[in-house]
Amino acid sequence: MTVATGSRVSIRRAQLQDRPRAHEWLVRSDLTPQVYGPLFPERAAPTPDQFAAHYVNSYFDGTRPYAGRMFVIEAGDADAGCIAHGPIDLLNDVVELDIWLAGSQHGGRGIASQALAVLAEWLQATYGVNRFLARPSRRNVRALRALRRAGFREADAPAPEVVAKLGLRAGDWADEVLLFRVLPVPSSRLWREEGRTYVFFDSEFTRFLEPELISIGAVATDATAFYAELRGWSPERTSDFVRQVVLPLLDGDAVPPEMAAEAFAAWLDERAGRAPTTLISDSAFDRWAIAELLGSEDLPAGIDWKRVAIVYEELDQATQALGLRRHHALDDARALRYLLLDAQTSPATD
């Protein structure tokens, strides 16, 4: 399935049958010496088993989209290489990208740089992450050139300092360069399209690090609403804030996640069956919550998602003014709806 297209490349989701080819392109093409070999003694080319252990099945079947995904780069009628993103760190708003071409015949045409730019923009629109990281060796001149053409720039701070601050994995290269591309944060205003249904969505979860979903709430512009509390999360894994603020607001009528997912999907399908429908949330964690609940990297047919970056203090003020419960998923969705539809008197484009 093609997910994003530029003027020279398209990116489609890789499937399990693509994994052997992806490995071959990495370790047996005429570009392999630019990554492995005498100039790079600190790292050996991975065996097929090692490659599969790193790029596990979920990179190819989409069952854990926030844990990483592999894509095939298409240029014209040819598969030109692979590009992958690692785990999406929503807490630090960063995700690492990796790319390799199938051979030198695809080099020098801007394919790699455009694939990097296209994937970054798609990831922001789809999952809400705004900061993208690549970690090549300083010896890999071709990679550095492609990344800089794609808008990546070297971090100002020393690499070890950045690695520690962001909690990154250990690097692959002794002379690694940390290159970032940062996309503008989405607008704090909503441009409303006539004839479209908007669903304002919020979620509560156990903590920012390795979260577990507790509840979801949604209110739609067709005067309907949805709320569910979920079973299965671990009380001992909740943060102090969640224990003190969120849990006391729960209604206590939790249902199995599968039941909540079925009911929410049916509710969304009903909205989408009547009009094009956009889910609106103020946080990328809410997009994670939707994927976690529905167990899919795709939204239901007829549904798209948009993040609108509301300042948290504005939500505090709105819930207080409206007499709502701050950090209750349904009431926070109501406050978001108020701020984006009722409190904004003059729409502006994004």
Stockholm file with secondary structure:
# STOCKHOLM 1.0

chainA/1-350         MTVATGSRVSIRRAQLQDRPRAHEWLVRSDLTPQVYGPLFPERAAPTPDQFAAHYVNSYFDGTRPYAGRMFVIEAGDADAGCIAHGPIDLLNDVVELDIWLAGSQHGGRGIASQALAVLAEWLQATYGVNRFLARPSRRNVRALRALRRAGFREADAPAPEVVAKLGLRAGDWADEVLLFRVLPVPSSRLWREEGRTYVFFDSEFTRFLEPELISIGAVATDATAFYAELRGWSPERTSDFVRQVVLPLLDGDAVPPEMAAEAFAAWLDERAGRAPTTLISDSAFDRWAIAELLGSEDLPAGIDWKRVAIVYEELDQATQALGLRRHHALDDARALRYLLLDAQTSPATD
#=GR chainA/1-350 SS CEEEECSSCEEEECCGGGHHHHHHHHHSSTTGGGTSBTTBTTCCCCCHHHHHHHSCTHHHHCSSGGGCEEEEEEETTEEEEEEEECCCBTTTTBEEEEEEESCGGGTTSSHHHHHHHHHHHHHHHHHCCCEEEECCBTTCHHHHHHHHHTTCEECSSCHHHHHHHHTCCCCSSTTBCCEEEECCCCCSSCCCCTTCEEEEEEEEESCSSSCCEEEEEEEETTSCEEEEEBSCCCGGGSCHHIIIIIGGGCCSCCBCHHHHHHHHHHHHHHHHHHSCEEEEESSHHHHHHHHHHHTCSSCCTTEEEEECCCCHHHHHHHHHHHTCCTTCHHHHHHHHHIIIIISCCSCCCC
#=GC SS_cons         CEEEECSSCEEEECCGGGHHHHHHHHHSSTTGGGTSBTTBTTCCCCCHHHHHHHSCTHHHHCSSGGGCEEEEEEETTEEEEEEEECCCBTTTTBEEEEEEESCGGGTTSSHHHHHHHHHHHHHHHHHCCCEEEECCBTTCHHHHHHHHHTTCEECSSCHHHHHHHHTCCCCSSTTBCCEEEECCCCCSSCCCCTTCEEEEEEEEESCSSSCCEEEEEEEETTSCEEEEEBSCCCGGGSCHHIIIIIGGGCCSCCBCHHHHHHHHHHHHHHHHHHSCEEEEESSHHHHHHHHHHHTCSSCCTTEEEEECCCCHHHHHHHHHHHTCCTTCHHHHHHHHHIIIIISCCSCCCC
//
